[in-house]
Amino acid sequence: MNKAAGGRMDRQRFRVVPVELASAIRAATLDEDADRLFELVDGVGEHDAEVAEYLRGLVEAVAYETLAELFEG
């Protein structure tokens, strides 16, 4: 996986996520809606499987703060 130091993925990789999908991820993150986040992350997999896997790990770890940072407006 193309991750930067500290186990984080390079932010540039998240540009593959369409704006509408990123907005939905941001909203689900703010609502702390894990079920919705898992559904949305599956959609990310259509664009980049590695990014989706990384995001799935964040949702499983309940790392909402990190998710919010990745998809902040």
N, C-alpha and C positions, 0 to 999 in steps of 0.2 A: 504494500500500500504506500502511496506517495504521501507520507506524513512529514510534517515539519518537526523540529525538536519538541520534546515534551509529549509525544504521542498524539499530537493534533494533526489533522489533515491540512494541507496548504489551502488557504481560503480561496485561492483561484479556482480550485476544483469545484466549488459550489456554484460557479457561474453557469454550469450545465442545467441547473434547476430553473425552469421557467418562472417568470415573475409571479404569475397567478398561483403556482404551486408553492413558491417561497412565501407568499402572503398567507396562504392557508396554513402552512407550517408555523409561521409566526403566530397566527391567531390561536391555533391549537396548543402551542407552547404556552402562551399567556393564560389559556384556560386550564393548563395542565391536564389536557385530555389525551391520555396515553393511547387509548383505542384509536382515536382519530389520527394521532401521530403515526401509529403503525400503518394505517391505511395510506396516509400521504407518503410515507417513506417507500412503500411499495411502488407508488407512482414515480418516485425519483429513480427507482431501479430501471425504469424504461429508458432513462437518459444516461445513467452511469451506475452500474452495479456496485462498484467499490464505494462510491459516495453513499449509496443507499445502505450498504452494510455498516459503514461508519456511523451514519445517523441512527440506524436501528440500535447499535450499541449504546448510543447516547440516550435514547428513549428507554432502553432496558435498565440503564444505570440511573434513570430519573435525573439526568443532567440538563434540566430545563434552562439553567442559566447559560450554559454553553450553547445550547440550541438557540436561545434568544439572541446571543451575541452573533452567531453565524447568520441569522436571518433578520437582524435589526433593520428597520426601515431606513 
